[in-house]
Amino acid sequence: MSVAQSEGKPERSTDSNGDSQRDPETLKNWFIGSIDQGTTSTRFLIFNGLGVPVTSHQVEFRQMYPHPGWMEQDPREIVQSVETCIEHATKSFISMGHTVSDIKAVGITSQRETTVVWDHDTGEPLFNAIAWPDTRTQAIVRELKAKEGAEKLQDICGLPLSTYPSALKLLWLLRNVDVVRQAYDQGRLMFGTIDTWLLYNLNGGRDSGVHVTDSTNASRTMFVNLYTLEYSLEALKFFGLDPAKLLLPKIVPCSDKVSFGALASGPLQGKRITGCLGDQSAALVGQLGFEPGMAKNTYGTGCFLLYNVGEKPVLSTHGLLATVAYHFGSHQKPVYALEGSIAVAGSAVKFLVNNLGFAESSDKISDCAATVKDNGGCFFVTAFSGLFAPYWIDDARGTVFGITSYTEKGHIARAAMEATCFQTRAILEAMEKDSGHRLTQLAVDGGMSNSNLCMQKTQADIISIPVDRPVMRETTALGAAIVAGFAVDVWKEFEELKEINKEHRTIFQPQVSKQACDQVYKRWTKAVEMSRGWFDSEDDTGAS
């Protein structure tokens, strides 16, 4: 019996033209599991065929900061967090009267660029995962920018040289960790982003033979030709890497019913993994951004704005990234996006809570910000990892301008939220220049979007266009469920998804004149320029 036959398919009816139509009552009782592995926490959600989450479980995991600007994670702990979430959510699902057989497939979405290396012979990680916001590679970035051929690299992979992509993190590991270098020299070094590491382990590890990534995650490494979605020998050569020594994952489309394997253990043992994509691509899919010109902004640990540009990459000349938006299968063309990446968003809120004690929890920061009517003249450039798009200022550091004896906690809390919104405006202006089109409405999701104050008094007002927030904001996990569901024919056409998560959305209309916003934005731009040059490349840690 084939996999498709053993898993079953939803019943479909046909209309008068003979076209296949979904049966809502059937889809209501068919389910897709979704692993959402983020920067600070992991979740497993189970959606029904109507895109409604029926249960979930979440686990936070440790973040390690060995030096200022460094950020590491334990690869084993990440795998354990996924297994724990699957176990608890499945137990809840069964307690609701469902059975495991009702779950037709599992999808994965994960933080991107975070880099893991492990030993082919043992299957064990050789170092902590270096997380995507980590800035330890600044000296390597400067070195490579001066190297011959650097100017051609973005034309190949769509990304500028910065501390952000995986390639730079791998180079640091090869230069600074002896066991990593030895494994590379001996042809034992396996490389992957978090999706690859999870798929390897969820399939059983060393003996599984599964070493794979999808095109959205692969496009974040700087190793991949954006046009062919294959590894670029020119890019690998630029970074001084020998593909005969480095074990790179196979690149496949996001929706694939075979390549991602199946869960080797746990309550969903044997359940096929049929979808995989990076978290920001997943959010675009979850927001149903399938048409060129559609965009979404996700306010998570960082903030990421993706703009669908269609089936041909658009290389930015204004500080944005060209990336793969999604690829639904070998018989469909990949779809590309322009992306604006903000390194610090929700992490600034956590900083105020965990480091400075502004509130008891992150969800109370909005209340703190609401105690004042405006930012009191404070501008918080949250450059904890330098500044990403569209500025790309590696040597900036977090700075607060405009503090006076009048300043209160609320002003700084408000300035922290505004920082993400100001950067979003800068990204939108860059996108308009690159694409030739001005966005008329912005779909939003992620933790900070829960704050009405942030979405209305800052975001909608600052960008002077409506902000569209769904009721169900687990759009990243929904995107992973959608690509997995397409692989097993839960859905066949985008048209079948048109009503998912569309009811009771909140539209935040701009309420401040553009002239007033332009004046405030001008002061933000001044603050950005003043934050330049704080980090000294001769100082490894930036501390005295």
C-alpha positions in Angstrom: 0.0 0.0 0.0 1.4 3.5 -0.9 1.9 6.2 1.7 -0.9 8.2 0.2 -3.3 5.3 0.4 -2.3 4.4 3.9 -2.7 8.0 5.2 -6.0 8.5 3.3 -7.3 11.5 1.5 -10.2 13.9 2.2 -13.4 13.3 0.4 -14.2 15.7 -2.4 -17.3 16.6 -4.3 -17.4 18.1 -7.8 -19.4 21.0 -9.0 -21.4 21.3 -12.2 -18.2 21.9 -14.2 -16.6 18.7 -12.8 -14.0 20.6 -10.7 -13.0 19.1 -7.4 -14.3 20.9 -4.3 -13.4 20.4 -0.7 -16.0 19.1 1.7 -15.8 21.4 4.8 -17.3 18.8 7.2 -14.7 16.2 6.1 -11.9 18.7 6.4 -13.0 19.7 9.9 -12.1 16.2 11.0 -8.8 15.8 9.1 -5.7 17.2 10.8 -2.2 18.4 10.2 0.5 18.6 12.8 2.8 21.6 12.8 6.2 22.0 14.4 7.0 25.6 15.0 10.6 25.9 16.2 11.4 29.5 17.0 14.3 31.5 18.3 13.3 31.3 22.0 10.6 28.6 22.1 9.2 25.6 20.4 5.6 24.8 19.7 3.6 21.9 18.2 0.1 22.7 17.0 -2.5 20.5 15.4 -4.7 22.2 12.8 -7.9 20.9 11.2 -8.5 21.1 7.5 -10.2 24.4 7.9 -7.0 25.9 9.3 -8.2 26.1 12.9 -5.8 25.1 15.6 -7.4 22.5 18.0 -4.6 22.0 20.4 -0.9 23.0 21.1 2.0 22.9 23.5 4.9 25.3 23.9 8.3 24.9 25.6 10.9 27.6 26.0 14.6 26.7 25.8 17.8 28.3 27.0 19.6 31.1 25.2 23.4 31.4 26.0 25.3 34.7 25.7 29.0 33.8 26.2 30.1 37.3 25.2 28.4 40.6 24.2 26.8 40.1 20.8 27.2 36.3 20.9 24.1 34.0 21.0 24.2 30.2 21.2 21.7 27.4 21.7 22.0 23.7 22.7 21.2 21.6 19.6 20.2 18.6 21.7 17.8 20.8 23.9 16.1 22.0 20.7 15.4 18.5 19.6 14.1 17.6 23.1 11.8 20.6 23.1 10.2 19.4 19.8 9.7 15.9 21.2 8.2 17.3 24.4 5.8 19.5 22.5 4.7 16.7 20.2 4.1 14.4 23.2 2.0 16.8 25.2 0.0 18.2 22.2 -0.8 14.7 20.9 -1.9 13.6 24.4 -4.3 16.6 24.5 -5.5 15.8 21.0 -6.4 12.2 21.9 -8.1 13.4 25.1 -10.5 15.4 22.9 -11.7 12.1 21.3 -9.5 12.1 18.3 -7.0 9.4 17.2 -3.5 9.6 15.9 -4.7 8.3 12.5 -6.7 11.5 12.1 -3.4 13.4 11.7 -2.5 13.1 8.0 1.0 14.5 8.0 3.4 16.8 9.9 5.0 20.1 8.7 8.0 21.9 10.1 8.9 25.6 10.3 11.9 26.9 12.1 14.2 29.8 12.8 16.5 30.4 9.8 20.3 30.9 9.5 21.0 29.4 12.9 23.9 27.1 12.2 24.5 23.5 13.5 27.5 21.3 12.7 27.7 17.7 13.7 29.8 14.5 13.1 28.7 12.2 10.4 30.1 9.2 12.2 28.6 9.8 15.7 25.6 12.0 14.8 26.6 14.3 17.7 26.9 18.1 17.5 30.4 19.5 17.6 29.5 22.9 19.0 26.5 24.8 20.2 24.2 26.2 17.5 25.2 29.7 16.6 21.9 31.6 16.5 21.0 34.0 13.6 21.3 37.3 15.6 24.9 36.4 16.7 27.5 39.0 15.7 30.8 37.3 16.4 31.6 37.2 12.7 32.0 40.9 12.2 35.7 40.7 11.6 35.2 38.0 9.0 32.5 40.1 7.3 34.9 43.0 6.9 37.6 40.7 5.6 35.4 39.1 3.0 34.0 42.5 1.8 37.5 43.4 0.8 38.1 40.1 -1.0 38.0 39.9 -4.8 34.6 38.6 -6.0 32.7 40.0 -3.1 30.7 42.4 -5.3 29.3 39.4 -7.3 28.1 37.4 -4.4 24.8 39.1 -3.9 24.0 38.6 -7.6 24.3 34.9 -7.0 22.6 34.3 -3.7 20.5 37.4 -3.1 22.1 38.2 0.3 24.7 40.8 1.2 27.7 39.9 3.3 26.8 40.4 6.9 26.8 38.6 10.2 23.3 37.2 9.4 23.7 34.3 6.9 24.8 30.8 7.9 28.0 30.9 5.7 29.8 33.3 8.0 28.9 31.3 11.1 30.3 28.2 9.5 33.6 30.0 8.7 33.9 31.1 12.3 33.5 27.6 13.5 36.1 26.3 11.0 38.6 28.9 12.2 38.0 28.7 15.9 36.8 25.2 16.9 39.5 22.5 16.4 37.0 19.5 16.4 35.0 21.2 13.7 38.1 21.8 11.6 39.2 18.2 12.0 35.9 16.8 11.0 35.9 19.1 7.9 39.4 18.0 6.9 38.4 14.4 7.3 35.1 14.7 5.4 33.0 14.1 8.5 31.5 17.5 8.9 27.7 17.7 8.5 26.3 21.2 8.1 22.7 22.4 8.5 20.3 25.0 9.6 17.8 24.1 12.3 15.3 22.5 9.9 18.0 20.1 8.7 19.2 19.3 12.2 15.6 18.5 13.3 14.8 16.4 10.3 18.0 14.4 10.8 17.1 13.7 14.4 13.4 13.2 14.1 14.0 10.6 11.5 16.3 8.7 13.8 19.7 10.4 13.5 22.8 8.8 12.2 21.2 5.7 10.6 18.3 7.5 9.0 20.1 8.8 5.9 18.0 12.0 6.0 20.2 15.0 5.4 17.9 17.5 3.7 16.7 21.1 3.7 14.1 23.0 1.8 14.7 25.8 -0.7 13.6 28.6 1.6 16.1 27.7 4.4 18.8 26.9 1.8 18.5 30.3 0.3 19.5 31.8 3.7 23.0 30.2 3.7 24.7 32.2 0.9 25.8 28.9 -0.6 22.9 28.6 -3.1 22.3 30.1 -6.5 19.0 31.9 -6.2 18.0 31.2 -9.8 18.8 27.4 -9.9 18.2 26.6 -6.2 21.4 24.5 -6.4 24.6 24.9 -4.5 26.8 27.5 -6.2 30.4 26.3 -6.7 31.4 29.9 -7.2 30.0 30.9 -3.8 31.5 27.9 -2.0 34.9 28.8 -3.6 34.6 32.4 -2.5 34.2 31.2 1.1 37.1 28.8 0.7 34.9 25.7 1.2 35.6 22.3 -0.5 32.2 20.6 -1.3 34.1 17.3 -1.3 34.9 17.8 2.4 31.7 19.5 3.6 28.5 17.4 3.8 25.7 19.7 2.7 22.0 18.8 2.9 20.0 18.0 -0.2 17.8 20.9 -1.4 14.1 20.0 -2.1 10.9 21.9 -2.5 8.9 22.9 0.7 6.1 20.5 0.0 7.3 17.0 -0.6 5.7 13.7 0.6 8.9 11.6 0.6 12.1 13.6 1.0 11.5 14.8 4.6 11.0 11.2 5.9 8.9 10.3 8.9 9.0 10.5 12.7 11.0 7.6 14.1 9.7 7.6 17.6 7.1 9.1 20.0 3.3 9.2 19.8 3.4 10.1 16.1 5.9 7.4 15.1 5.7 6.6 11.4 3.8 9.8 10.6 5.2 11.4 7.5 6.8 14.8 7.5 5.6 16.4 4.2 6.3 20.1 4.6 9.2 22.2 5.6 10.0 26.0 5.3 11.7 28.8 7.1 9.6 30.6 9.6 9.2 33.9 7.7 8.2 32.1 4.5 5.8 30.1 6.6 4.2 33.2 7.9 3.7 34.5 4.3 2.0 31.2 3.4 -0.1 31.3 6.6 -1.2 34.9 5.7 -2.2 33.4 2.2 0.3 35.8 0.5 0.2 33.9 -2.8 -0.2 36.8 -5.2 2.6 39.1 -6.3 2.4 42.4 -4.4 1.1 40.7 -1.2 3.2 41.3 2.0 3.3 40.4 5.7 5.2 41.6 8.7 5.9 39.2 11.6 6.8 40.7 14.9 8.7 37.9 16.7 12.2 37.9 18.3 13.1 39.9 15.2 10.7 41.5 12.7 10.6 40.3 9.1 8.6 41.8 6.2 8.2 39.6 3.1 6.9 41.0 -0.1 5.8 38.5 -2.8 7.5 39.4 -6.1 6.4 36.3 -8.2 8.4 33.7 -10.1 11.5 35.7 -10.8 13.9 37.0 -8.1 14.2 40.8 -7.7 17.7 41.8 -6.5 17.5 44.8 -4.2 19.5 48.0 -4.7 18.1 49.5 -1.5 19.3 47.3 1.3 16.7 44.4 1.1 17.3 40.7 0.7 16.2 38.5 -2.3 14.9 35.2 -1.0 12.7 32.2 -1.8 9.2 32.8 -0.5 8.0 29.2 -1.0 8.1 26.3 -3.5 5.2 24.0 -3.5 6.7 21.1 -5.4 8.8 20.0 -8.3 6.0 20.6 -10.8 5.6 24.2 -9.7 7.9 27.1 -10.1 9.4 28.6 -6.9 8.1 32.0 -5.8 10.4 34.7 -4.6 10.2 37.6 -2.2 11.9 40.8 -1.2 12.6 40.7 2.5 13.4 43.3 5.1 14.9 41.8 8.2 15.0 43.6 11.6 17.3 41.8 14.1 15.6 43.1 17.2 11.8 43.4 17.9 10.3 41.2 20.6 13.8 40.6 22.0 13.9 44.3 22.9 10.7 43.8 24.9 12.3 40.8 26.6 15.4 42.9 27.3 13.3 45.5 29.1 11.7 42.7 31.2 14.6 40.3 31.9 17.5 42.7 32.0 16.0 46.0 33.3 12.9 44.8 35.2 10.5 47.1 33.5 7.5 44.7 34.0 6.8 41.2 35.2 6.3 39.7 31.8 6.6 40.7 28.1 2.9 41.1 27.6 2.9 43.9 30.3 5.3 46.1 28.4 2.5 47.5 26.3 0.7 48.5 29.5 3.9 50.2 30.6 4.1 52.1 27.3 0.5 53.2 27.7 1.2 55.1 30.9 2.6 57.9 28.8 1.1 59.7 25.8 4.2 59.5 23.6 7.9 58.7 23.7 8.8 61.9 25.5 11.5 62.6 23.0 13.2 59.3 23.4 14.4 57.2 20.5 15.7 53.7 21.2 17.9 52.3 18.4 17.7 48.6 19.3 20.9 47.7 17.5 21.8 44.8 19.9 23.2 42.9 16.9 24.0 45.9 14.7 21.2 47.1 12.4 19.9 44.9 9.6 17.7 46.0 6.7 17.7 48.4 5.1 20.7 50.0 6.9 23.2 47.1 7.4 25.3 48.9 10.0 27.4 46.2 11.6 29.1 48.5 14.0 26.0 50.1 15.6 25.0 49.2 19.1 21.9 49.7 21.1 21.5 53.4 22.0 18.8 55.6 23.6 18.7 59.2 22.6 16.8 62.1 24.1 16.8 61.0 27.8 16.1 63.9 30.2 14.9 64.2 33.8 11.4 64.0 32.4 12.0 60.4 31.0 10.0 57.6 32.6 9.9 53.8 32.1 6.9 54.3 29.9 8.8 56.5 27.5 11.6 54.0 27.0 9.1 51.1 26.7 7.2 53.1 24.0 10.5 53.9 22.2 11.4 50.2 22.2 8.2 49.3 20.4 8.5 52.3 18.1 12.0 51.2 17.0 10.5 48.2 15.2 7.8 50.3 13.6 10.3 52.9 12.4 12.5 50.3 10.8 9.4 48.7 9.2 8.7 52.1 7.5 12.3 52.2 6.3 11.9 48.8 4.8 8.6 49.7 3.1 10.2 52.7 1.5 13.0 50.5 0.2 10.5 48.0 -1.1 8.7 50.7 -3.0 11.9 51.8 -4.6 12.9 48.2 -5.6 9.5 47.0 -6.8 8.0 50.3 -8.1 4.8 49.7 -6.2 3.6 51.1 -2.9 2.0 48.7 -0.5 -1.6 49.8 0.4 -2.1 47.5 3.4 0.2 45.5 5.7 -0.8 42.1 7.1 0.8 41.5 10.5 1.3 38.6 13.0 3.6 37.6 15.8 3.8 38.5 19.5 4.1 42.3 19.3 1.1 42.4 17.0 -1.0 41.5 20.0 -0.6 45.0 21.3 -3.2 47.4 20.0 -1.0 50.3 21.1 1.9 49.0 19.0 -0.3 48.3 16.0 -2.3 51.6 16.1 -0.4 54.3 17.8 2.9 53.3 16.4 2.8 51.0 13.3 -0.3 52.2 11.4 0.4 55.8 12.2 4.1 55.6 11.3 3.7 53.9 7.9 0.5 55.8 7.0 -1.3 52.7 5.6 -3.8 50.3 7.2 -2.5 47.4 9.3 -4.5 44.1 9.0 -4.3 41.8 12.0 -6.0 38.3 12.0 -7.8 36.9 15.0 -5.7 33.6 14.8 -2.1 34.8 14.9 -0.4 31.4 14.7 0.2 32.1 11.0 3.8 30.7 11.0 2.6 27.3 12.2 -0.4 27.5 9.9 2.0 28.0 6.9 3.9 24.8 7.8 0.6 22.9 8.0 -0.5 24.2 4.6 2.7 23.1 2.8 2.4 19.7 4.5 -1.3 19.4 3.7 -0.7 20.1 0.0 1.8 17.2 -0.3 -0.9 14.7 0.9 -3.8 16.3 -1.0 -5.6 17.8 2.0 -5.7 20.8 -0.3 -4.9 20.9 -4.0 -5.5 24.6 -5.0 -4.8 27.9 -3.3 -8.4 28.8 -3.9 -9.4 26.2 -1.3 -7.7 28.2 1.3 -9.3 31.6 0.6 -11.6 31.6 3.7 -9.0 30.4 6.2 -8.4 32.9 9.0 -10.3 35.6 7.2 -13.1 36.3 9.8 -13.1 39.1 12.4 -9.7 40.6 11.3 -8.9 44.0 12.9 -7.9 46.8 10.6 -5.9 49.6 12.2 -6.3 52.8 10.2 -3.7 55.6 10.4 -4.9 58.4 12.8 -2.1 60.9 12.6 -1.2 63.2 9.7 1.6 62.0 7.5 3.3 65.4 8.0 3.4 64.8 11.8 4.8 61.3 11.3 7.4 62.5 8.8 8.8 64.8 11.5 9.1 62.1 14.1 10.6 59.7 11.5 13.2 62.3 10.6 14.4 62.3 14.2 14.5 58.4 14.2 16.7 58.6 11.0 19.0 61.0 12.9 19.3 58.6 15.8 20.2 55.7 13.4 23.0 57.8 12.0 24.3 58.7 15.5 24.4 55.0 16.5 27.1 54.2 13.8 30.6 53.3 14.8 30.2 52.3 18.4 31.6 48.8 18.0 35.4 48.7 17.5 36.5 45.9 15.3 39.8 45.7 17.3 37.8 44.8 20.4 36.4 41.2 20.2 33.7 41.7 22.9 33.0 45.4 22.9 33.5 45.4 26.7 36.2 47.2 28.7 
